[in-house]
């Protein structure tokens, strides 16, 4: 039981570190782009990133697990 607890804590820690690194890179990337792009171009970029973020959020709502409908798979011929 202790091994499972340790593995859980390690996985949570690494997921948290990964998320923090991702957020830092996104902030740095955005700061660099604000310096390189004109305000109009950056506005288009921001709208595109908002749409991509919304699509990612929808994909995280369990679509993958919803596709699995049977516990036991059977082979079908096409």
C-alpha positions as CSV (number, residue, x, y, z in Angstrom):
1,X,0.0,0.0,0.0
2,X,2.9,2.4,0.8
3,X,4.3,1.8,-2.7
4,X,1.1,2.9,-4.4
5,X,0.9,6.0,-2.2
6,X,4.5,6.9,-3.1
7,X,3.9,6.3,-6.8
8,X,0.7,8.5,-6.6
9,X,2.6,11.3,-4.9
10,X,5.5,11.1,-7.4
11,X,3.0,11.2,-10.4
12,X,1.2,14.2,-9.0
13,X,4.5,16.0,-8.4
14,X,5.7,15.3,-11.9
15,X,2.4,16.3,-13.5
16,X,2.5,19.6,-11.5
17,X,6.0,20.3,-12.6
18,X,5.1,19.6,-16.2
19,X,2.1,21.9,-16.0
20,X,4.2,24.7,-14.5
21,X,6.9,24.4,-17.2
22,X,4.2,24.5,-19.8
23,X,2.7,27.7,-18.3
24,X,6.1,29.4,-18.1
25,X,6.9,28.6,-21.7
26,X,3.4,29.9,-22.8
27,X,4.0,33.1,-21.0
28,X,7.5,33.6,-22.4
29,X,6.2,32.7,-25.9
30,X,3.4,35.3,-25.6
31,X,5.8,38.0,-24.3
32,X,8.1,37.4,-27.3
33,X,5.2,37.5,-29.7
34,X,3.9,40.8,-28.3
35,X,7.2,42.3,-29.1
36,X,7.4,40.9,-32.6
37,X,3.9,41.2,-33.9
38,X,1.8,44.3,-34.6
39,X,-1.3,44.8,-32.5
40,X,-3.6,43.6,-35.3
41,X,-1.6,40.5,-36.0
42,X,-1.3,39.7,-32.3
43,X,-5.1,40.1,-32.0
44,X,-5.6,37.5,-34.7
45,X,-3.1,35.2,-33.0
46,X,-5.0,35.6,-29.7
47,X,-8.3,34.7,-31.3
48,X,-6.8,31.6,-32.9
49,X,-5.2,30.5,-29.6
50,X,-8.5,31.0,-27.8
51,X,-10.2,28.7,-30.3
52,X,-7.5,26.1,-30.0
53,X,-7.7,26.3,-26.2
54,X,-11.4,25.8,-26.3
55,X,-11.0,22.8,-28.6
56,X,-8.4,21.3,-26.3
57,X,-10.7,21.9,-23.3
58,X,-13.5,20.0,-25.1
59,X,-11.2,17.1,-26.0
60,X,-10.4,16.8,-22.3
61,X,-14.0,16.2,-21.3
62,X,-13.8,12.5,-21.7
63,X,-14.3,11.9,-25.4
64,X,-11.7,9.2,-25.4
65,X,-13.3,7.2,-22.6
66,X,-16.8,7.8,-24.1
67,X,-15.6,6.1,-27.3
68,X,-15.0,2.8,-25.4
69,X,-18.4,1.3,-25.1
70,X,-17.8,-2.4,-24.5
71,X,-15.7,-4.1,-21.9
72,X,-14.9,-7.0,-24.2
73,X,-13.9,-6.4,-27.8
74,X,-15.0,-8.7,-30.6
75,X,-13.3,-9.0,-33.9
76,X,-15.4,-8.0,-36.9
77,X,-14.6,-8.5,-40.5
78,X,-14.8,-5.5,-42.8
